[in-house]
Amino acid sequence: MMETQGASVVITHHVLDGKQIEYEKWLDEILPVSKSAKGFIDWQIVRPIPNLTFVYTVIIRFDTIENLRNWMESDTRRKLIDKAHPLFTKEDNYEIKSGLDFLFYGEKENKVPVRWKQYLATWSAIYPLSLLMQLLLLPSLRLMNIPANRYFDTLVSTGCLVFLVIYVVMPNYTKLIRKWLYK
């Protein structure tokens, strides 16, 4: 079952002060290579705060844990990491997560909260967003003269909801409830 759920890897790179431009060039080199790996879905980069922090966090998503592990353990990636190694203050560090665990990844905690807290946090984010979809998105579709269709409406609203949950709400919401989540 785990092999078909999808998988994410959270990679942290501590970059030497003054080496950020070189690291960014290296990211431009590794991105097309990782995109061509079997099962690649997407990736996000959380950049450090200039002149304050030096940690880059890279989240890469693959369709299966097997494909993700194949990429992470590949000779190609290992060579690219070796090339970037002089830019790091610490070793290449990563953690593989299955399903949606990456939404709850905390660098300081270096662990995933218990499932029931993940459930409550996700539900409490999705419930108001689903109401918002009904109150704002669906009337907007009608204003654009798109006729009501239960299947199309559900497709559009769930697509918007999942996008908002993964890219906007959960990264900020988990920071807000961090103390409770990891308690």
Residue, then its C-alpha position, 0 to 999 in steps of 0.5 A: m500500500m505504501e508504494t502507491q501512496g506517493a512519497s516526498v523527501v525533505i532535504t536540508h542544505h546548510v549553505l556557507d555564507g557567501k556561497q548562495i549564488e553558487y548553490e542557486k546555480w547548482l540548483d539550476e543544474i540538478l533540477p532538470v536532472s531530477k525532473s527526468a527521474k522516473g516518477f518525479i512529480d514536483w519540487q519546492i524550494v524554501r530559501p533562507i532569509p538573506n543575511l540571517t539564515f543559511v538553510y535551504t529546504v527542498i521538498i521533492r515529490f515522487d509517485t512512489i517511495e521506490n522511485l523516490r529512493n531510486w533517485m535519492e540513491s542514484d549515482t547521478r544524484r550522488k555525483l551532483i551532491d559531491k559537486a555541491h558538497p564544498l558549498f555546505t557547512k553540514e552533510d546533505n541531510y534528507e528524510i523520506k516521508s510517505g503520503l502527506d507527512f511532508l505537510f507536518y515536517g518540522e526541522k527542529e522537531n525532526k519528526v512527524p506528529v501523531r496521526w490523530k493530530q495530523y487528522l485534526a489539523t488537516w480537517s480544521a484546515i479543509y472544513p473552512l476552505s470547503l465552505l469558502m469554495q461554496l461561498l466564493l468559487l461556485p458563485s464566481l463560476r456562475l458569474m462567468n456563465i459556466p452552468a452548474n454541473r455537480y461533477f465540474d463544480t466538484l472538480v474545480s473546487t477540490g482542485c482549488l482546495v487541495f492547491l490551497v491546502i498544500y501550498v498556502v494553508m498548511p505550511n503557515y498553519t502548521k507553524l501556527i499550531r506547532k507547539w500543540l502539534y508536536k506536544 
